Amino acid sequence: MKTAPESDGEALRKELRGWLESNLDERFRQAGSALTASAASLGVLREWNRRLAENAWVAIAWPREWGGRAASVAEQVAFAEEMDRAEAPSPVNLIGLSNIAPAILEHGTEAQRRRFLEPMRRGDEIWSQGFSEPEAGSDLASLRATAVRHGEGWLINGQKTWNTLGLVADFCELLVRTDPNVPRHAGLTCLLVDLRLPGVEVRPIRTITGEVEFAEIFFTDVEVPASAVLGEPGAGWRVAMTTLNSERGGVASLHLMVRRRIRRLVEATRLALDPDGSPRTADPCVRRALARLHVDGELLRALCERALAGMIANRPGPEAALTKLVWSRTEQRIAEVAAEVLGAEALGGEWARARLQARSYSIAGGTTQINKNLVARRVLGLPKGN
Ligand SMILES: Cc1cc2nc3c(=O)[nH]c(=O)nc-3n(C[C@H](O)[C@H](O)[C@H](O)COP(=O)(O)OP(=O)(O)OC[C@H]3O[C@@H](n4cnc5c(N)ncnc54)[C@H](O)[C@@H]3O)c2cc1C
């Protein structure tokens, strides 16, 4: 009997699985995420990143000439699934690879691509995204940080905040106002800024989990050359949209971590005993809460797959906004259910951290209210509110 030819995604899956079996050891697996890594574990993660990069396992969607594999969407999905299955840490440049590199590839000069992409891929230079300000988040076009012409280059002043990885970043994709006399979207420019320059001050922001995942960055008369402009002066909004749309494109694999967390909670509950020695899972309320969570996880998977199908067919739809809403709600629900079913055991460790961390998911990458507005207009056809 003839067997069907292996799809591209399956061939890549097989290759990656074999590679992970011989390269991913416990030291790398335990290093966690670059977002909250200590200096020591960041060193281990950089070593893991280099190992991935040497085998073209970082940024597989990039063109081959920049170290990628020109991977199809099916291959990218297979990649995400295998990395999740093996519990392999991500490359260190979480923001750089997914958000900033697509903007450099689309709007950058050849010299910018040559200078920045390879060190980003290898994890030798870490990038952060400098868009939000204390008075400009959802309404990004109201931002106030400025850059004015200064000789051949630009002089930057202002403040950015909520910069993920900001404390360890070497570079920042910075959105600034360069022309206050034109409509606000037309007066913005995107700059690629070296954060080690004089006049840059990076201050840590400690979050409710006690970790330092963010920084705020202050710029005082920071001089950058003309070659720091990504795209054209005044075209910053277009560059920022490439960056943010790439960020939203990441929704397709959101269900993987969520479903893994649900499986872990089911396992933890299976082992838990009530004070009278009976298994916690004997309680019908506990079973019902876990079953509902399982259904939420499967719903999220279905939404992610729909978003993915839209991407493959090049048919942008409202799925990204819907998926983001369901994802953040499900993450918050997992943490709530963990407290309900595990009781005091969920007051510390990973479940307590998850409960605090999950609050931020209503804000990151577009707030719940902004996404609800999008769904109201684009799915339900409701008029724009005041
Ligand atoms: C985990 C995480 C990572 C982040 N990483 C980065 C990063 O790396 N770089 C970066 O630049 N920024 C980053 N941010 C910041 C993020 O982009 C902003 O927090 C977000 O855009 C919201 O802006 P804001 O905090 O100023 O809130 P605001 O926009 O001031 O919103 C305040 C409240 O008002 C609501 N609201 C605002 N406008 C409307 C409206 N039109 N209709 C209804 N309700 C509305 C919002 O939903 C929210 O509840 C990150 C945030 C988080 C939580």
PDBQT file of the ligand as one rigid body, heavy atoms in Angstrom, charges set to zero:
ROOT
HETATM    1  C1  LIG A 401       2.929  42.160  29.816  1.00  0.00    +0.000 C 
HETATM    2  C2  LIG A 401       3.055  43.497  29.111  1.00  0.00    +0.000 A 
HETATM    3  C3  LIG A 401       4.110  43.710  28.246  1.00  0.00    +0.000 A 
HETATM    4  C4  LIG A 401       4.258  44.958  27.614  1.00  0.00    +0.000 A 
HETATM    5  N1  LIG A 401       5.369  45.158  26.818  1.00  0.00    +0.000 NA
HETATM    6  C5  LIG A 401       5.536  46.371  26.228  1.00  0.00    +0.000 A 
HETATM    7  C6  LIG A 401       6.724  46.634  25.451  1.00  0.00    +0.000 A 
HETATM    8  O1  LIG A 401       7.612  45.793  25.362  1.00  0.00    +0.000 OA
HETATM    9  N2  LIG A 401       6.850  47.841  24.877  1.00  0.00    +0.000 N 
HETATM   10  C7  LIG A 401       5.894  48.809  24.983  1.00  0.00    +0.000 A 
HETATM   11  O2  LIG A 401       6.056  49.875  24.385  1.00  0.00    +0.000 OA
HETATM   12  N3  LIG A 401       4.771  48.614  25.744  1.00  0.00    +0.000 NA
HETATM   13  C8  LIG A 401       4.581  47.420  26.361  1.00  0.00    +0.000 A 
HETATM   14  N4  LIG A 401       3.474  47.200  27.157  1.00  0.00    +0.000 N 
HETATM   15  C9  LIG A 401       2.530  48.294  27.373  1.00  0.00    +0.000 C 
HETATM   16  C10 LIG A 401       1.210  48.074  26.666  1.00  0.00    +0.000 C 
HETATM   17  O3  LIG A 401       1.338  48.184  25.283  1.00  0.00    +0.000 OA
HETATM   18  C11 LIG A 401       0.245  49.115  27.233  1.00  0.00    +0.000 C 
HETATM   19  O4  LIG A 401       0.111  48.858  28.624  1.00  0.00    +0.000 OA
HETATM   20  C12 LIG A 401      -1.116  49.017  26.561  1.00  0.00    +0.000 C 
HETATM   21  O5  LIG A 401      -1.028  49.508  25.247  1.00  0.00    +0.000 OA
HETATM   22  C13 LIG A 401      -2.195  49.829  27.331  1.00  0.00    +0.000 C 
HETATM   23  O6  LIG A 401      -1.771  51.130  27.531  1.00  0.00    +0.000 OA
HETATM   24  P1  LIG A 401      -1.826  51.827  28.961  1.00  0.00    +0.000 P 
HETATM   25  O7  LIG A 401      -1.180  50.914  29.949  1.00  0.00    +0.000 OA
HETATM   26  O8  LIG A 401      -1.273  53.202  28.804  1.00  0.00    +0.000 OA
HETATM   27  O9  LIG A 401      -3.372  51.900  29.336  1.00  0.00    +0.000 OA
HETATM   28  P2  LIG A 401      -4.432  52.929  28.741  1.00  0.00    +0.000 P 
HETATM   29  O10 LIG A 401      -4.383  52.899  27.264  1.00  0.00    +0.000 OA
HETATM   30  O11 LIG A 401      -4.261  54.243  29.417  1.00  0.00    +0.000 OA
HETATM   31  O12 LIG A 401      -5.772  52.255  29.214  1.00  0.00    +0.000 OA
HETATM   32  C14 LIG A 401      -6.277  52.375  30.549  1.00  0.00    +0.000 C 
HETATM   33  C15 LIG A 401      -7.633  51.692  30.580  1.00  0.00    +0.000 C 
HETATM   34  O13 LIG A 401      -8.547  52.389  29.709  1.00  0.00    +0.000 OA
HETATM   35  C16 LIG A 401      -9.089  51.500  28.742  1.00  0.00    +0.000 C 
HETATM   36  N5  LIG A 401      -9.249  52.192  27.445  1.00  0.00    +0.000 N 
HETATM   37  C17 LIG A 401      -8.322  52.914  26.784  1.00  0.00    +0.000 A 
HETATM   38  N6  LIG A 401      -8.826  53.362  25.611  1.00  0.00    +0.000 NA
HETATM   39  C18 LIG A 401     -10.093  52.888  25.517  1.00  0.00    +0.000 A 
HETATM   40  C19 LIG A 401     -11.126  52.996  24.543  1.00  0.00    +0.000 A 
HETATM   41  N7  LIG A 401     -10.934  53.664  23.391  1.00  0.00    +0.000 N 
HETATM   42  N8  LIG A 401     -12.306  52.371  24.789  1.00  0.00    +0.000 NA
HETATM   43  C20 LIG A 401     -12.512  51.665  25.937  1.00  0.00    +0.000 A 
HETATM   44  N9  LIG A 401     -11.569  51.538  26.904  1.00  0.00    +0.000 NA
HETATM   45  C21 LIG A 401     -10.364  52.129  26.695  1.00  0.00    +0.000 A 
HETATM   46  C22 LIG A 401      -8.064  50.380  28.628  1.00  0.00    +0.000 C 
HETATM   47  O14 LIG A 401      -8.658  49.185  28.159  1.00  0.00    +0.000 OA
HETATM   48  C23 LIG A 401      -7.583  50.260  30.072  1.00  0.00    +0.000 C 
HETATM   49  O15 LIG A 401      -8.481  49.470  30.834  1.00  0.00    +0.000 OA
HETATM   50  C24 LIG A 401       3.310  45.991  27.821  1.00  0.00    +0.000 A 
HETATM   51  C25 LIG A 401       2.243  45.764  28.700  1.00  0.00    +0.000 A 
HETATM   52  C26 LIG A 401       2.123  44.541  29.365  1.00  0.00    +0.000 A 
HETATM   53  C27 LIG A 401       0.995  44.371  30.336  1.00  0.00    +0.000 C 
ENDROOT
TORSDOF 0
